[in-house]
Amino acid sequence: MRSEQETVRAVERYADTVRRLCMIHLKSYHDTEDIFQTVFLKYVLSSVVFENEEHEKAWFIRVTINACHDLLRNFFRSHMVPLEEALHQAAELSPDHSEVLEAVRALPAKYRDVVYLHYYEGYTAGETARILGKNVNTVYTLLTRSRQILREKLGGDANE
């Protein structure tokens, strides 16, 4: 079990990342808060020794994505319609980028993670491939296709 000091440091460092990932996947403020608590509880109870800060951050990203996917696989959850409140909550998290965030959230599931990790977290394609367990060429393909989809949705020039 981790100390209170370690836990506070982790929350300060990774809270925004965990919440943004959850909002992209779940589109619900309340589900985001539930997963947020779950992720940090797993951290507190975990005995994983991290090699460095990047390893720790990758652990948080992977655990968050897995927790979101687990929630989305839930039968009752998959038959619910997301609340309109999601757009309002997304705008509160990042008011300057709410239109882009909405477009990213609307991407097919296979594109969301790579876009988030590459553009929001700044990971390279190779790092993203390692975190998601995908081939690096697959990540490049997903990024290219997602950029095209986002250009079309946001009205950008296809030659940019």
Backbone bond lengths (Angstrom), bond angles and torsions (degrees), N, CA, C in turn:
res aa  C-N    CA-C-N  psi(-1)  N-CA   C-N-CA  omega(-1)  CA-C   N-CA-C  phi
1 M - - - 1.449 - - 1.527 108.42 -
2 R 1.303 115.61 137.92 1.460 120.93 -176.04 1.524 111.30 -83.15
3 S 1.319 115.07 155.26 1.463 120.46 179.41 1.522 110.70 -74.55
4 E 1.315 115.07 163.73 1.463 120.11 178.26 1.522 110.48 -63.02
5 Q 1.314 117.51 -38.11 1.461 122.16 179.70 1.532 111.03 -63.42
6 E 1.339 117.45 -44.35 1.466 120.95 177.34 1.529 111.18 -61.98
7 T 1.315 115.63 -41.44 1.462 120.76 -178.42 1.519 111.45 -66.09
8 V 1.320 117.20 -45.10 1.467 121.23 178.98 1.524 110.19 -61.19
9 R 1.331 116.92 -43.27 1.462 120.99 178.51 1.524 110.82 -60.69
10 A 1.330 116.92 -43.71 1.463 121.18 -179.44 1.526 111.21 -65.38
11 V 1.312 117.33 -41.80 1.467 120.17 178.87 1.522 109.94 -63.40
12 E 1.329 116.97 -44.33 1.466 120.27 179.09 1.530 111.09 -61.99
13 R 1.307 116.92 -37.91 1.459 121.38 -175.11 1.530 113.06 -80.30
14 Y 1.344 118.44 -37.97 1.461 120.40 -169.16 1.530 115.13 -116.32
15 A 1.304 119.02 0.07 1.470 121.41 -176.64 1.527 111.83 -57.83
16 D 1.328 117.41 -47.91 1.469 120.22 -178.37 1.526 111.48 -63.07
17 T 1.313 116.83 -42.04 1.466 121.13 179.70 1.528 110.75 -61.75
18 V 1.319 116.45 -46.59 1.463 120.87 -179.11 1.529 110.23 -63.14
19 R 1.321 117.04 -45.28 1.472 119.88 -179.22 1.528 111.74 -64.46
20 R 1.331 117.49 -43.50 1.470 119.38 179.93 1.516 111.39 -63.11
21 L 1.325 116.96 -44.27 1.462 120.24 177.77 1.525 110.59 -58.70
22 C 1.312 116.38 -43.71 1.465 120.50 -179.92 1.524 111.19 -63.43
23 M 1.323 117.67 -43.74 1.463 120.18 -178.89 1.528 111.02 -64.65
24 I 1.317 117.14 -37.11 1.463 120.56 178.25 1.528 110.38 -63.75
25 H 1.316 117.04 -39.11 1.459 121.28 -177.00 1.526 113.35 -84.78
26 L 1.319 116.47 -42.50 1.462 119.91 -167.46 1.521 114.48 -99.56
27 K 1.323 117.19 -26.78 1.465 122.17 178.29 1.523 112.41 59.54
28 S 1.315 117.35 26.32 1.459 121.95 -179.69 1.526 109.21 -142.66
29 Y 1.318 115.39 126.10 1.457 120.37 179.83 1.528 110.54 -61.32
30 H 1.325 117.12 -43.54 1.466 121.01 -176.43 1.527 111.68 -67.47
31 D 1.320 117.23 -41.99 1.459 119.79 176.08 1.523 110.70 -65.25
32 T 1.327 116.35 -36.71 1.465 120.80 177.38 1.521 110.49 -59.70
33 E 1.320 116.55 -45.69 1.472 119.99 179.69 1.523 111.34 -64.88
34 D 1.331 117.71 -37.51 1.470 120.38 177.44 1.525 111.15 -62.91
35 I 1.319 116.54 -47.02 1.461 120.18 -179.34 1.529 110.12 -67.64
36 F 1.322 117.01 -38.11 1.469 121.37 176.58 1.526 109.82 -53.50
37 Q 1.323 116.48 -49.29 1.468 120.28 179.69 1.526 111.28 -64.37
38 T 1.308 116.64 -40.32 1.459 121.12 179.73 1.526 111.22 -61.57
39 V 1.332 116.13 -45.61 1.468 120.72 -178.08 1.530 110.61 -62.38
40 F 1.324 116.82 -46.33 1.460 118.43 -177.70 1.530 112.37 -74.00
41 L 1.323 118.11 -27.43 1.460 120.07 172.83 1.530 109.60 -66.19
42 K 1.338 116.65 -42.44 1.471 120.02 176.36 1.524 110.38 -59.90
43 Y 1.328 116.28 -39.07 1.461 120.04 178.71 1.526 110.77 -63.24
44 V 1.327 116.64 -47.17 1.469 121.14 -178.63 1.524 110.28 -60.09
45 L 1.311 116.98 -41.51 1.464 121.12 -176.64 1.520 113.63 -83.92
46 S 1.326 117.20 -12.11 1.457 122.23 -176.68 1.526 111.47 -75.66
47 S 1.310 114.53 146.57 1.466 119.83 175.81 1.533 110.71 -110.21
48 V 1.318 116.63 14.49 1.457 121.56 -179.70 1.532 109.24 -62.46
49 V 1.315 115.83 133.07 1.467 121.34 175.13 1.527 106.44 -101.84
50 F 1.318 115.49 121.52 1.455 120.43 -176.30 1.519 110.45 -88.32
51 E 1.342 115.27 139.34 1.462 121.36 -179.89 1.523 111.34 -69.84
52 N 1.339 115.72 -36.48 1.464 121.29 -178.64 1.524 108.48 -163.48
53 E 1.318 116.15 -178.01 1.462 121.23 -178.32 1.527 112.15 -64.21
54 E 1.327 117.49 -38.27 1.467 120.93 178.89 1.531 111.20 -64.20
55 H 1.331 116.71 -39.26 1.458 121.11 177.52 1.527 109.81 -63.17
56 E 1.317 116.66 -41.89 1.458 121.08 178.84 1.535 110.68 -64.28
57 K 1.334 116.89 -45.26 1.463 120.77 179.87 1.523 110.44 -62.58
58 A 1.320 117.33 -42.76 1.465 121.20 178.24 1.531 110.44 -61.82
59 W 1.338 117.02 -36.99 1.465 121.16 177.51 1.529 109.61 -62.29
60 F 1.320 117.44 -46.29 1.464 121.07 179.23 1.528 111.19 -61.28
61 I 1.309 117.37 -42.88 1.466 121.45 179.86 1.523 110.22 -63.00
62 R 1.319 116.62 -48.39 1.471 120.74 -178.07 1.530 110.98 -63.48
63 V 1.325 117.91 -45.22 1.468 121.46 -179.80 1.527 110.44 -63.83
64 T 1.334 116.94 -39.50 1.468 120.53 179.05 1.521 110.95 -65.31
65 I 1.319 117.00 -47.90 1.470 120.51 179.48 1.523 110.36 -60.80
66 N 1.325 117.49 -44.05 1.464 120.51 179.29 1.531 111.54 -62.47
67 A 1.324 116.64 -41.64 1.472 120.27 179.68 1.529 110.52 -65.16
68 C 1.322 116.99 -39.28 1.471 120.74 177.18 1.525 110.62 -64.19
69 H 1.322 116.36 -45.18 1.463 120.09 179.28 1.522 110.98 -63.21
70 D 1.340 117.56 -39.77 1.461 120.90 177.57 1.525 110.81 -60.77
71 L 1.320 116.57 -44.01 1.460 120.29 179.23 1.528 110.86 -64.29
72 L 1.320 116.55 -42.27 1.463 120.21 -179.08 1.531 112.55 -67.99
73 R 1.324 117.17 -26.38 1.463 120.82 178.34 1.526 112.54 -75.21
74 N 1.310 116.09 -18.79 1.453 121.29 -179.70 1.527 109.15 -56.52
75 F 1.315 117.52 130.35 1.465 122.25 -175.34 1.524 112.29 -55.69
76 F 1.308 117.61 -48.62 1.460 119.65 -176.71 1.515 110.83 -66.39
77 R 1.295 116.35 -38.78 1.464 121.15 -179.77 1.527 110.23 -64.58
78 S 1.311 117.36 -39.13 1.461 120.03 -177.23 1.523 112.27 -70.01
79 H 1.317 117.64 -14.79 1.454 121.12 179.21 1.526 112.71 -104.26
80 M 1.306 117.51 11.07 1.458 121.71 178.88 1.526 109.84 -99.58
81 V 1.316 115.88 152.23 1.458 121.60 175.60 1.523 107.07 -95.77
82 P 1.340 118.75 130.00 1.467 120.32 -179.84 1.534 111.28 -60.46
83 L 1.303 116.20 146.24 1.459 121.33 179.20 1.518 111.13 -76.10
84 E 1.311 115.93 149.30 1.466 121.06 178.04 1.528 111.21 -64.74
85 E 1.304 115.54 -19.31 1.462 120.62 179.82 1.532 111.90 -59.02
86 A 1.295 117.82 -22.95 1.462 121.42 -176.48 1.521 111.91 -57.53
87 L 1.313 118.16 -42.88 1.459 120.74 -179.85 1.528 110.83 -64.10
88 H 1.316 115.51 -40.04 1.467 119.54 178.70 1.533 110.27 -63.42
89 Q 1.329 117.12 -44.46 1.459 121.32 -179.18 1.528 111.15 -66.65
90 A 1.319 117.42 -38.13 1.464 120.75 178.52 1.521 110.11 -63.39
91 A 1.315 116.88 -39.80 1.459 120.72 179.02 1.527 110.59 -65.09
92 E 1.332 117.86 -34.55 1.466 120.98 177.51 1.522 111.30 -67.16
93 L 1.331 117.23 -37.43 1.467 120.82 -179.94 1.521 111.76 -67.04
94 S 1.316 116.78 -37.17 1.454 120.96 -177.29 1.524 109.44 -151.15
95 P 1.342 118.49 77.68 1.460 120.47 -172.70 1.528 114.27 -61.01
96 D 1.321 118.94 -31.09 1.455 121.00 -178.19 1.528 112.81 -74.18
97 H 1.309 116.52 -19.54 1.462 120.51 -173.64 1.524 112.49 -123.24
98 S 1.331 117.49 22.22 1.461 119.15 -173.81 1.531 112.51 -63.73
99 E 1.336 118.41 -35.10 1.460 120.26 179.11 1.526 110.55 -66.77
100 V 1.325 116.31 -42.46 1.464 120.22 178.40 1.519 110.08 -67.56
101 L 1.337 116.58 -43.36 1.461 120.34 179.25 1.530 110.38 -60.14
102 E 1.319 116.92 -41.55 1.465 120.94 177.80 1.529 110.60 -61.54
103 A 1.319 116.73 -42.06 1.465 120.59 179.18 1.530 111.07 -66.17
104 V 1.332 117.36 -39.80 1.465 120.77 178.02 1.525 109.65 -64.71
105 R 1.327 116.87 -43.64 1.473 120.55 179.32 1.520 111.55 -62.57
106 A 1.321 117.39 -29.00 1.459 121.54 -179.03 1.530 112.73 -80.77
107 L 1.327 116.85 -9.84 1.469 119.83 178.24 1.522 110.33 -62.85
108 P 1.327 117.28 151.64 1.466 119.52 171.94 1.537 109.58 -56.78
109 A 1.311 116.10 148.96 1.462 122.19 -173.42 1.528 113.54 -51.37
110 K 1.323 117.88 -37.55 1.468 119.95 -175.29 1.532 112.36 -67.03
111 Y 1.336 117.93 -17.94 1.464 121.24 -179.39 1.531 113.43 -96.06
112 R 1.319 117.04 -29.08 1.468 120.64 -172.35 1.521 113.85 -56.64
113 D 1.332 117.32 -48.67 1.464 120.53 -175.99 1.527 112.18 -62.99
114 V 1.333 116.68 -45.16 1.465 118.46 -178.11 1.525 111.17 -66.08
115 V 1.326 117.51 -39.16 1.463 120.82 178.68 1.520 109.83 -64.78
116 Y 1.318 116.45 -46.00 1.459 119.83 -179.47 1.531 110.83 -60.84
117 L 1.311 117.40 -51.63 1.465 120.44 -176.26 1.524 111.79 -63.67
118 H 1.326 117.00 -39.25 1.465 120.09 -177.33 1.525 112.15 -74.26
119 Y 1.333 116.95 -50.33 1.461 119.98 -172.40 1.522 114.47 -90.33
120 Y 1.316 118.04 -35.65 1.458 120.03 -177.95 1.521 112.28 -88.37
121 E 1.334 117.24 -36.50 1.462 120.89 -177.85 1.522 112.95 -101.01
122 G 1.336 117.62 -13.85 1.459 120.76 175.25 1.520 115.82 79.90
123 Y 1.320 117.85 18.69 1.458 120.12 177.91 1.526 110.47 -75.71
124 T 1.316 115.70 147.46 1.467 120.41 174.05 1.523 108.33 -74.51
125 A 1.326 116.29 169.79 1.464 120.35 177.92 1.530 110.61 -61.98
126 G 1.321 116.86 -39.63 1.466 120.35 178.95 1.523 112.45 -64.14
127 E 1.337 116.54 -43.14 1.463 120.55 177.92 1.527 110.72 -65.60
128 T 1.330 116.09 -41.97 1.460 120.86 178.28 1.522 110.06 -61.41
129 A 1.321 116.95 -42.57 1.468 121.23 178.54 1.525 110.83 -59.29
130 R 1.334 117.14 -44.02 1.469 120.53 179.53 1.528 111.17 -64.42
131 I 1.329 117.43 -44.22 1.463 120.97 -178.31 1.525 110.87 -62.82
132 L 1.332 116.78 -42.58 1.463 121.11 -175.95 1.521 113.89 -90.20
133 G 1.327 116.55 -6.68 1.461 119.86 -179.55 1.515 112.78 69.75
134 K 1.338 115.96 36.15 1.466 121.41 -179.92 1.526 109.27 -116.94
135 N 1.316 115.61 164.22 1.455 121.88 174.32 1.530 108.29 -72.01
136 V 1.318 117.91 143.16 1.459 121.03 -178.08 1.528 111.59 -61.69
137 N 1.323 117.88 -36.38 1.469 120.38 177.27 1.529 111.52 -65.45
138 T 1.315 117.01 -33.52 1.462 121.07 175.43 1.521 109.92 -63.59
139 V 1.331 116.81 -41.54 1.467 120.80 178.86 1.528 110.01 -62.61
140 Y 1.322 117.49 -44.83 1.470 120.45 177.85 1.538 110.86 -59.25
141 T 1.316 116.57 -43.62 1.466 120.65 179.43 1.525 110.65 -62.87
142 L 1.333 117.02 -45.41 1.464 120.74 179.95 1.532 111.11 -63.25
143 L 1.326 117.06 -39.11 1.467 120.10 177.98 1.529 111.25 -65.07
144 T 1.309 116.75 -43.38 1.465 120.75 179.66 1.528 110.85 -62.15
145 R 1.304 116.32 -47.01 1.463 120.24 -179.32 1.525 111.42 -66.31
146 S 1.321 116.70 -39.61 1.467 119.16 -179.30 1.525 111.24 -68.02
147 R 1.331 117.46 -36.93 1.476 119.85 176.18 1.525 110.63 -60.64
148 Q 1.321 116.78 -41.53 1.462 120.51 179.20 1.530 110.65 -63.88
149 I 1.309 117.01 -44.14 1.467 121.16 178.71 1.532 110.16 -61.83
150 L 1.336 116.42 -44.32 1.470 119.96 -179.53 1.527 111.67 -66.16
151 R 1.326 116.94 -38.70 1.475 119.58 176.25 1.518 110.80 -58.32
152 E 1.321 115.69 -44.68 1.470 120.21 -179.51 1.527 111.09 -64.90
153 K 1.326 117.16 -41.95 1.467 121.14 -178.20 1.526 111.96 -70.38
154 L 1.328 116.05 -38.18 1.461 119.95 -174.37 1.532 112.03 -95.03
155 G 1.321 117.71 -0.67 1.456 121.45 176.26 1.505 114.55 77.06
156 G 1.319 117.58 24.58 1.468 121.20 179.38 1.509 111.38 -80.30
157 D 1.325 115.47 165.29 1.470 122.06 178.06 1.514 108.90 -75.37
158 A 1.292 118.52 128.39 1.474 123.22 -178.53 1.509 112.14 -64.82
159 N 1.339 118.80 -15.68 1.466 121.63 -179.01 1.511 112.38 -97.41
160 E 1.331 119.04 7.86 1.462 121.14 -178.91 1.494 111.88 -70.36
